[in-house]
Amino acid sequence: MCGIVGILGRHEVAPVILEALRRLEYRGYDSAGIATVQDGRLERRRAVGKLVNLSDLLVHEPLRGRAGIGHTRWATHGAATLENAHPHRAGPVAVVHNGIIENFAALREELAAEGVGFTTQTDTETIALLVRRELEKGASPRDAAEATLGQLEGAFALALLFEGEDDLLFVARQGSPLAIGHGDGEMYVGSDAIALAPLSDRITYLEEGDRAVITRAGAEIFDAEGRRVNRAVQRIEMDAARVEKSGYRHFMAKEIAEQPRVMAGLLEHYLPADEAARIALPEALDFTDCDRVTLVACGTAHYACHVAKYWFGQLAGLPCEIDIASEFRYRDPVTSPREIAIFVSQSGETADTLAALRHVKDRVKQVVAVVNVPTSSIAREADLVLPIHAGPEIGVASTKAFTAQLGVLALMALRAGQQRGRLDQTALAEHTTALRALPGLMNSALGLNETIADLAEALAGYRDVLFLGRGTMYPLALEGALKLKEISYIHAEAYAAGELKHGPIALIDTQVPTIVMAPRDALFAKTVSNMQEVMARHGPVVLISDAEGIAEAGSAVWKSVRMPEAPALTAPILYALPAQMIAYHTAVAKGTDVDQPRNLAKSVTVE
C-alpha cells in the first residue's frame, strides 16, 4: 500500500527520497510524488505510474532543497491521476497520507460552505485545506496541524511540510504505522523500517495516537492527549528492517490492522464511486443462465466460500456447493456445462486447489480464480481472475486476505442477484452502500483491541474452546476456531448453534468456554437460547454482538465484546476481526510463535 518518506537532511533530499520510495515499491502503488522546501519556497513534483516516471520528471524539472517528503500512492479515494497524486498542497502546506479519513465528505462540505474549492477527489486534500485554514487564522504550523488532527476521524499516518520552514516536519499516526529515523544532524520519517534502513539504524516507532515535531536536532513526541512522551530508539540490522513489521510486534498484528485500508482499496477498484449500483466485475462473468455455483478452496479460504454459499442463495437464488479442494477430485464431482466453478486461494499456488481447477476446467461453463497474486498458477489457468488486492500477507494465519476474499465474493453474489433479476437497482444500491461503509466499521472494530487482549489473557488458561454461530456466523465460528487452534495451539471446535444438543453439549463444563458470534439479527433469539443452554451447565460464555444484542442477552454472560451494528451482508466480514484478534492475543499471552506457528506454511504447494 501507500508509502511515506520524509527527510530533514544536510544535502539535497529529492534523490534520497526517491531511492527510499523505491524500497517501498513492494507495497503496490499507482502514482508517486515529492515535495521540498528550498530557500523557504515549497515545491513539488508528481507522476502517475511507476517511480521511473517520477525519476524522469526530476531530471527535467529538478527539485532543490534539504527538507522534503515523498509518497507512493495506492489509490483509494479518487482514481490514479496526477491531480490525485501525493503530496497534496494547499498554499503553504504539503501533506502525504496513508489511511482513510472517514469523515472527509462532511469536512469537504464544511469547507465548501466557506467558499473553498477542491482540485482532487481524495480525502487527503481535505487535510491540507484544513491546515491552511488554521494557518490563515494565525496559528503556528504545529498548532495548525494539531487543530486539524482534532477534526479527523479514521486511520492515518501523516507527514506535513511547511513553506518557510526548512527545519520542520510534523508527523502523526493513528491506525497506520509510522517510524522516525535518527541520524547525525539529520532526521528521517518512513512508513516502515525498510525505507529508512540505509539511512539510519536507529528507529523510533510511533505508537497509536502519537504525533511528533521533528527538526534536525531530534524529535519531540506527544501522545494523543498532547503529553510529551519518550519512545524507545531501537537499533535495527539491515535484515531486520527488511522483515517489514512496521513497528508492530508481529506480521499478524500488522495485517489485522491493515484490513480497513485493504477493504477500502478493494471497494474502490470494484465499485465505481460515481455509480452507486454498478459493480465493476468483468463483463464475461455472467450468472444469467448459470444453474449452479461451486466454490472450492482450502483452510481459511474454504470458510470464505462457506459464507459465500449463504450469499449466493439469499441474494441470487442460485444453488451453491462448497468443497474442500483436497477432497473435491476424489468424490468424482458431478459437473454441469452451465456451472460456474470458483477457486479461492491467497497465494494462487495452493496445490490441492490448482489440481481441483484442472480437474473441472473443461467440464464447466467457466472457471473463476479469486486470488491475491494475479500472476499465480491458479490465476493463469482460470478463465477469469478477480484479484483481492490485499497486498503481501506474510503471517501464516490469513487475516486481511480472508476479509478481502469475502469482499470479492460478496460482490460476485450481488452481481449474480442483479443478473438473475433478484436485486433491482434500489436493492443493489443499498447493498453497495453498506459495503462502502465497511472500512469505517472495521476501524471501529479495531478499537476493541484492548478489550479483546484482556479477554485473551483469560482464554489462554484453558485447553478447550467451543465456537457457536448461526447463518453466516457459523462459518465465522469455524474460522474463529481455526485461527485460535493454529496459532495458540488451544483445541478449538466450532458448531452451528442448532447442533449443540446433537452431541457437543456433552463437552460443556466450567473448563470449556464457549464463544458465541451473534449480531442482533433475525437468528439472534435462537442463538441466545443455545447460549442459555451452555450457561445452565456452568459453561463460561463469551458473547460477540452489538449493543442491542448484549443488552438483550443479559448479565449472565462471562464476558462480552460489543461490536458496531452492521447490515446482514457485511456482518460476517466485520466479525472476522474480533475472531482474528482473539486468536492473536491469546497466542501472544501463551507465548507461541504467532507468525510462524509450528507445522504450518503460508502457501501449501504440495498435496
C-alpha positions in Angstrom: 0.0 0.0 0.0 1.0 3.6 0.2 4.5 4.6 1.4 5.7 7.7 3.2 9.2 9.1 3.4 10.3 12.4 5.0 13.8 13.8 5.4 15.4 16.8 7.1 19.0 16.4 5.7 22.3 18.1 5.2 22.3 17.5 1.5 19.8 17.6 -1.4 17.0 15.3 -0.3 15.0 14.6 -3.5 17.3 11.8 -4.8 17.4 10.2 -1.4 13.7 10.3 -1.0 13.3 8.8 -4.5 15.5 5.9 -3.5 13.6 5.4 -0.3 10.4 5.3 -2.2 11.9 2.5 -4.4 12.3 0.4 -1.3 8.5 0.8 -0.7 7.5 -0.4 -4.1 6.6 -3.8 -2.8 3.5 -2.2 -1.2 2.0 -1.5 -4.6 1.3 1.9 -5.9 0.0 3.8 -8.9 1.5 7.3 -8.5 4.3 9.0 -6.6 5.5 12.4 -5.7 7.9 14.5 -3.7 7.7 18.0 -2.2 10.7 20.0 -0.9 11.4 23.4 0.7 14.3 25.4 -0.8 15.1 28.9 0.3 11.7 29.0 2.1 9.8 28.1 -1.1 7.6 24.9 -1.2 7.6 23.0 -4.5 6.5 19.5 -5.6 6.8 17.0 -8.4 4.3 14.2 -9.1 3.9 11.5 -11.7 1.4 8.7 -12.4 2.6 5.2 -12.8 6.0 3.8 -11.8 8.7 5.6 -10.0 10.8 5.8 -13.2 8.2 8.3 -14.4 8.9 10.5 -11.4 12.6 10.0 -11.8 12.4 11.1 -15.4 10.4 14.2 -14.4 13.1 15.1 -11.8 15.8 15.0 -14.4 13.9 17.7 -16.5 12.4 19.6 -13.5 14.8 19.1 -10.6 13.7 19.7 -7.0 16.1 21.5 -4.8 16.0 21.5 -1.0 17.3 19.8 2.1 13.9 19.2 3.6 11.3 17.1 1.8 8.5 14.5 1.9 7.7 11.8 -0.6 4.9 9.3 -1.2 3.9 6.3 -3.3 0.1 6.2 -3.6 -2.2 3.2 -3.9 -5.5 4.8 -4.9 -8.5 4.6 -2.6 -10.4 7.9 -2.8 -10.1 9.1 -6.4 -8.6 7.5 -9.4 -4.9 7.2 -10.1 -4.4 10.6 -11.8 -1.8 13.4 -11.5 -4.3 15.6 -9.6 -4.9 12.8 -7.0 -1.2 12.0 -6.5 0.5 12.9 -3.3 1.9 15.2 -1.9 -1.2 17.3 -1.7 -0.7 21.0 -1.3 -2.9 23.9 -0.1 -1.0 27.2 -0.2 1.9 27.0 2.4 1.4 23.3 3.4 2.0 20.0 1.7 0.9 16.6 3.1 1.4 12.9 2.5 -1.0 10.5 4.0 -1.6 6.8 4.4 -5.0 5.6 5.6 -8.6 6.8 5.3 -10.2 9.9 6.6 -13.7 8.6 7.2 -15.4 12.0 7.8 -13.8 13.7 4.8 -17.1 14.2 3.0 -18.5 16.2 5.9 -15.3 18.2 6.2 -15.4 18.9 2.5 -19.0 20.2 2.8 -17.9 22.4 5.7 -15.0 23.8 3.6 -17.2 24.2 0.5 -19.7 26.3 2.6 -16.8 28.6 3.3 -16.1 29.0 -0.4 -13.1 26.7 -0.5 -12.6 24.9 -3.8 -11.1 21.4 -4.4 -8.8 20.1 -7.1 -8.8 16.4 -6.3 -11.2 13.6 -5.3 -9.1 12.5 -2.4 -9.7 12.6 1.3 -6.1 13.7 1.8 -6.6 17.1 0.2 -9.1 17.9 3.0 -6.2 17.7 5.5 -4.1 20.2 3.6 -7.1 22.6 3.3 -7.9 22.4 7.0 -4.3 23.1 8.0 -4.2 26.1 5.6 -7.4 27.4 7.2 -5.8 27.3 10.6 -2.6 28.9 9.4 -4.7 31.7 7.9 -6.2 32.3 11.3 -2.7 33.0 12.6 -1.8 29.6 14.1 1.7 28.3 14.1 2.5 25.3 11.9 2.4 22.9 14.9 -0.8 24.4 16.3 -2.4 24.3 12.9 -1.6 20.7 12.5 -2.8 19.8 16.0 -6.1 21.7 15.4 -6.6 19.7 12.2 -5.9 16.4 13.8 -8.7 17.0 16.2 -11.2 17.2 13.3 -10.1 14.0 11.6 -11.8 10.6 12.0 -10.4 7.4 10.6 -6.9 6.0 10.2 -3.9 7.9 9.1 -0.2 8.3 9.0 0.7 11.9 8.1 3.7 14.0 7.3 3.4 17.7 6.8 5.9 20.1 5.3 5.5 23.9 5.5 6.6 26.8 3.3 9.2 28.9 5.0 10.2 26.1 7.4 13.2 24.1 6.1 13.8 22.6 9.6 10.4 21.2 10.5 8.3 18.1 9.8 5.1 17.4 11.6 4.0 13.8 11.7 1.2 11.8 13.2 0.0 8.3 13.5 -3.5 6.9 14.1 -4.1 3.4 12.8 -1.3 3.4 10.2 2.3 2.8 11.1 5.0 5.5 11.0 8.7 5.4 12.1 11.3 8.0 12.8 14.9 7.5 11.9 17.7 9.3 13.8 20.8 10.5 12.0 23.8 12.7 12.6 22.3 16.2 12.2 19.6 14.6 10.0 16.2 13.1 10.7 14.0 10.8 8.7 10.4 9.5 8.6 9.1 6.4 6.9 6.1 4.1 6.7 8.4 1.3 7.9 12.0 0.4 8.6 12.9 -0.8 5.1 12.6 2.7 3.7 14.9 4.1 6.4 17.4 1.2 6.8 20.2 2.5 4.5 19.8 6.0 6.2 19.7 5.1 9.9 19.8 2.0 12.1 18.2 3.9 15.0 14.5 3.8 14.7 11.6 5.1 16.9 8.2 3.6 16.2 5.4 6.0 16.9 2.6 4.4 19.0 -1.1 4.8 18.3 -2.2 8.4 18.6 1.3 9.8 18.6 2.3 13.0 16.8 5.9 14.4 16.6 7.5 17.7 15.8 10.8 16.9 14.0 13.8 19.1 13.5 17.3 18.2 12.6 18.1 18.3 16.4 15.7 15.5 17.1 12.0 14.6 17.6 9.6 15.8 20.2 6.9 13.2 20.5 3.5 13.7 22.1 0.7 11.2 22.8 -3.0 11.6 21.7 -3.6 13.8 24.8 -0.8 16.1 24.0 1.6 14.9 26.7 5.3 14.8 26.0 6.4 11.2 25.9 9.5 9.2 25.3 9.5 6.4 22.8 12.4 3.9 22.6 15.1 4.3 20.0 15.7 0.8 18.6 18.8 -0.3 16.7 17.9 -2.4 13.8 20.0 -4.5 11.5 19.5 -4.3 7.7 17.9 -7.8 7.7 15.6 -6.9 10.5 14.4 -3.8 8.5 13.5 -6.0 5.5 11.2 -8.0 7.7 8.7 -5.2 7.5 6.7 -5.4 10.7 6.4 -1.6 10.6 6.5 -1.2 14.3 4.1 -4.0 15.0 5.1 -6.9 17.2 4.1 -9.4 14.6 3.1 -9.5 11.0 -0.3 -10.8 12.0 -0.9 -7.7 14.1 0.1 -5.5 11.2 -2.1 -7.4 8.8 -5.1 -7.3 11.1 -4.7 -3.5 11.3 -4.4 -3.1 7.5 -7.8 -4.5 6.9 -9.8 -1.3 6.7 -7.4 0.2 4.2 -7.3 -3.1 2.2 -11.1 -3.2 2.1 -11.3 0.5 1.0 -8.9 -0.2 -1.8 -10.8 -3.3 -2.9 -14.1 -1.4 -3.0 -12.5 1.5 -4.8 -11.4 -1.0 -7.5 -14.7 -2.8 -7.9 -17.3 -0.2 -7.0 -17.1 3.0 -9.2 -17.5 6.0 -7.0 -19.8 7.7 -9.5 -22.2 4.8 -10.0 -24.0 3.6 -6.8 -25.5 0.5 -8.4 -22.7 -0.7 -10.7 -20.2 -3.4 -9.8 -17.0 -3.3 -12.0 -16.5 -7.0 -12.4 -15.6 -8.4 -15.8 -18.5 -8.5 -18.2 -17.6 -12.1 -19.0 -18.7 -13.1 -15.5 -22.4 -13.9 -16.3 -24.6 -15.8 -13.9 -27.8 -15.3 -16.0 -28.0 -18.8 -17.4 -25.9 -20.5 -14.7 -27.6 -23.4 -12.9 -25.1 -23.8 -10.1 -22.1 -22.3 -8.4 -19.3 -24.5 -7.0 -16.8 -22.9 -4.6 -13.5 -24.8 -4.0 -10.7 -23.8 -1.5 -8.6 -24.9 1.4 -8.4 -23.7 5.0 -9.5 -20.2 5.7 -10.4 -19.6 2.1 -12.8 -22.5 2.4 -14.6 -20.7 5.2 -14.8 -17.6 3.0 -16.6 -19.9 0.5 -18.9 -21.2 3.2 -20.1 -17.6 3.8 -20.5 -17.0 0.1 -22.8 -20.0 -0.1 -25.3 -18.1 2.0 -24.9 -15.0 -0.1 -25.4 -16.7 -3.5 -28.5 -18.4 -2.1 -30.1 -15.4 -0.4 -29.1 -12.7 -2.9 -29.3 -14.6 -6.2 -31.4 -17.7 -5.6 -28.6 -19.7 -7.0 -27.8 -23.2 -5.9 -24.3 -23.3 -4.4 -21.9 -26.1 -3.3 -18.7 -25.7 -1.4 -15.9 -28.2 -1.5 -12.6 -28.6 0.3 -10.1 -28.7 -2.5 -8.2 -31.8 -1.2 -11.5 -33.8 -1.4 -13.0 -32.4 -4.5 -11.4 -34.6 -7.2 -11.7 -37.7 -5.1 -15.5 -37.6 -4.8 -15.8 -37.6 -8.6 -18.0 -34.4 -8.6 -20.9 -34.2 -11.0 -20.5 -31.2 -13.1 -22.7 -29.2 -15.5 -21.9 -27.2 -18.6 -23.9 -24.4 -17.0 -21.9 -24.4 -13.8 -19.5 -21.7 -12.7 -16.6 -23.0 -10.6 -14.9 -20.5 -8.3 -11.5 -21.3 -6.9 -10.2 -19.2 -3.9 -6.6 -19.0 -2.8 -4.5 -16.3 -1.3 -1.3 -17.3 -3.0 -2.8 -18.7 -6.1 -0.4 -21.6 -5.8 -2.2 -24.0 -3.4 -1.6 -27.4 -4.9 -4.9 -29.0 -4.0 -6.9 -26.0 -5.3 -4.9 -25.9 -8.5 -5.4 -29.7 -9.0 -9.2 -29.2 -8.4 -9.3 -26.5 -11.0 -7.6 -28.6 -13.6 -10.0 -31.4 -12.8 -13.1 -29.4 -13.9 -11.7 -26.8 -16.3 -13.1 -28.3 -19.5 -16.3 -29.7 -17.8 -18.0 -26.4 -16.6 -19.2 -23.2 -18.1 -16.5 -21.1 -16.5 -13.6 -21.2 -14.1 -13.0 -18.2 -11.9 -10.0 -17.5 -9.7 -10.2 -15.3 -6.6 -6.6 -14.8 -5.7 -4.2 -12.3 -4.1 -1.4 -12.9 -6.7 -2.8 -12.3 -10.2 0.3 -13.8 -11.8 0.0 -17.1 -9.9 -0.7 -20.5 -11.4 -4.3 -20.6 -10.5 -4.8 -17.2 -12.0 -3.1 -18.1 -15.2 -5.1 -21.3 -15.7 -8.5 -19.8 -14.8 -10.9 -18.3 -17.4 -11.3 -15.1 -15.3 -9.2 -13.7 -12.5 -10.6 -11.5 -9.7 -7.7 -10.1 -7.6 -8.5 -9.4 -3.9 -5.9 -6.6 -3.7 -4.8 -7.5 -0.2 -1.2 -6.8 -0.7 1.6 -9.1 0.6 0.4 -11.2 3.5 3.3 -12.6 5.4 1.7 -14.0 8.6 0.8 -17.7 8.2 -2.7 -17.2 9.7 -4.6 -15.4 7.0 -6.3 -12.2 8.1 -6.6 -9.4 5.5 -6.7 -11.9 2.7 -9.7 -13.6 4.3 -11.7 -10.4 4.6 -10.7 -9.3 1.1 -11.8 -12.7 -0.3 -15.1 -12.2 1.4 -15.4 -8.7 -0.1 -14.9 -10.0 -3.7 -17.3 -13.0 -3.1 -19.9 -10.6 -1.8 -19.6 -8.5 -4.9 -19.9 -11.6 -7.1 -23.1 -12.6 -5.3 -24.5 -9.2 -5.8 -23.7 -9.3 -9.5 -25.4 -12.7 -9.7 -28.5 -11.3 -7.9 -28.7 -8.4 -10.3 -28.2 -10.5 -13.4 -30.8 -13.1 -12.3 -33.4 -10.4 -11.5 -33.4 -10.9 -7.8 -32.0 -7.5 -7.0 -33.3 -4.3 -8.5 -31.2 -1.1 -8.7 -32.6 0.2 -5.4 -31.7 -3.0 -3.5 -28.3 -3.2 -5.2 -27.5 0.4 -4.2 -28.4 -0.4 -0.6 -26.0 -3.3 -0.6 -23.2 -1.4 -2.2 -23.7 1.5 0.2 -23.4 -1.0 3.1 -20.1 -2.3 1.6 -18.7 1.3 1.3 -19.4 1.8 5.0 -17.5 -1.3 5.9 -13.9 0.1 6.2 -15.2 2.6 8.8 -16.9 -0.2 10.8 -13.7 -2.2 10.6 -11.8 0.7 12.0 -14.2 0.8 14.9 -13.8 -2.9 15.5 -10.0 -2.5 15.7 -10.7 -0.1 18.6 -11.7 -3.2 20.6 -8.1 -4.3 20.7 -7.5 -3.7 24.4 -10.8 -5.3 25.4 -10.0 -8.4 23.4 -6.5 -8.5 24.8 -7.9 -8.7 28.3 -10.3 -11.4 27.3 -7.4 -13.4 25.7 -5.4 -13.3 28.9 -8.3 -15.3 30.5 -8.7 -17.6 27.5 -5.1 -18.5 27.5 -5.5 -20.6 30.6 -8.0 -23.0 29.0 -7.2 -26.1 27.0 -10.5 -26.3 25.0 -12.8 -23.7 23.5 -16.1 -24.0 21.6 -17.4 -21.5 19.0 -21.1 -21.2 18.0 -22.9 -19.3 15.3 -25.9 -19.4 13.1 -26.4 -18.4 9.4 -23.3 -16.6 8.1 -21.9 -16.6 11.7 -21.5 -20.3 11.5 -18.6 -20.1 9.0 -17.2 -17.3 11.1 -17.3 -19.6 14.1 -15.4 -22.2 12.1 -12.8 -19.5 11.1 -12.5 -18.3 14.7 -11.8 -21.8 15.9 -9.3 -22.4 13.2 -7.4 -19.2 14.0 -7.3 -20.0 17.7 -6.0 -23.5 17.3 -3.5 -22.8 14.6 -1.6 -20.0 16.4 -2.3 -20.6 20.1 -2.4 -24.4 20.0 -5.6 -24.4 22.1 -8.0 -27.1 21.0 -11.0 -25.3 19.5 -14.0 -26.6 17.7 -17.0 -24.8 16.0 -20.6 -25.8 15.5 -23.7 -24.4 14.1 -25.5 -23.3 17.2 -28.6 -25.5 16.5 -26.3 -28.6 16.5 -25.3 -28.0 20.2 -27.9 -30.5 21.5 -26.8 -33.1 19.0 -23.6 -34.0 20.8 -21.3 -31.1 21.6 -23.3 -30.1 24.7 -21.7 -33.1 26.4 -18.4 -31.2 26.4 -19.7 -28.3 28.4 -18.4 -27.7 31.9 -16.7 -24.9 33.8 -13.4 -25.6 31.9 -14.8 -25.2 28.4 -15.5 -21.6 27.4 -18.0 -21.0 24.5 -17.5 -18.1 22.2 -20.9 -17.1 20.6 -20.8 -14.9 17.5 -24.3 -13.4 17.3 -25.2 -10.0 15.9 -28.7 -8.9 16.8 -30.3 -10.2 13.6 -33.2 -12.5 12.7 -31.5 -15.5 14.1 -30.4 -13.9 17.4 -33.2 -15.2 19.6 -32.5 -18.8 18.6 -28.7 -18.4 19.2 -29.4 -16.9 22.6 -31.4 -19.9 23.5 -28.5 -22.2 22.7 -26.2 -19.8 24.7 -28.5 -20.2 27.7 -28.2 -23.9 27.5 -24.5 -23.6 27.8 -24.7 -21.2 30.8 -27.2 -23.6 32.5 -24.4 -26.1 32.6 -22.0 -23.7 34.1 -20.1 -23.1 30.8 -18.4 -19.7 30.6 -19.8 -17.7 27.6 -18.2 -15.0 25.6 -20.8 -13.1 23.6 -19.6 -11.2 20.5 -22.6 -9.0 19.5 -23.7 -5.4 19.1 -25.0 -3.2 21.9 -28.6 -4.3 21.4 -27.7 -8.0 21.4 -25.6 -7.7 24.5 -28.3 -5.9 26.4 -30.9 -8.5 25.4 -28.7 -11.4 26.3 -28.4 -10.2 29.9 -25.7 -10.1 32.5 -25.1 -13.8 33.0 -22.5 -14.0 30.2 -18.9 -14.3 31.4 -17.5 -11.7 29.0 -18.8 -9.7 26.1 -17.3 -7.9 23.1 -19.5 -5.1 21.8 -19.3 -4.7 18.1 -20.7 -1.9 15.9 -24.0 -2.5 14.3 -23.7 -3.8 10.7 -26.1 -4.9 7.9 -26.5 -8.6 7.3 -24.4 -8.5 4.2 -21.3 -7.1 5.8 -21.6 -8.6 9.3 -19.6 -11.8 8.6 -16.8 -9.7 7.2 -16.8 -7.4 10.2 -17.0 -10.2 12.7 -13.8 -11.7 11.3 -11.8 -9.0 13.1 -12.7 -10.0 16.7 -12.1 -13.7 15.8 -8.7 -12.8 14.5 -7.8 -10.5 17.5 -8.9 -13.2 20.0 -6.6 -15.7 18.4 -3.7 -13.2 18.1 -3.9 -12.0 21.7 -4.4 -15.5 23.1 -1.3 -16.7 21.2 0.7 -13.7 22.5 -0.4 -14.4 26.0 0.7 -18.0 25.6 4.0 -17.0 24.1 3.6 -19.1 20.9 5.1 -18.2 17.5 2.3 -16.0 16.1 3.6 -15.5 12.6 5.2 -18.9 12.1 3.1 -21.4 14.1 4.5 -24.9 14.3 4.0 -27.3 11.4 2.3 -24.7 9.1 3.4 -22.9 6.0 1.9 -19.8 4.3 1.3 -21.5 1.0 0.7 -25.2 0.7 2.3 -26.1 -2.6 2.3 -29.9 -2.2 -0.8 -32.1 -2.0 
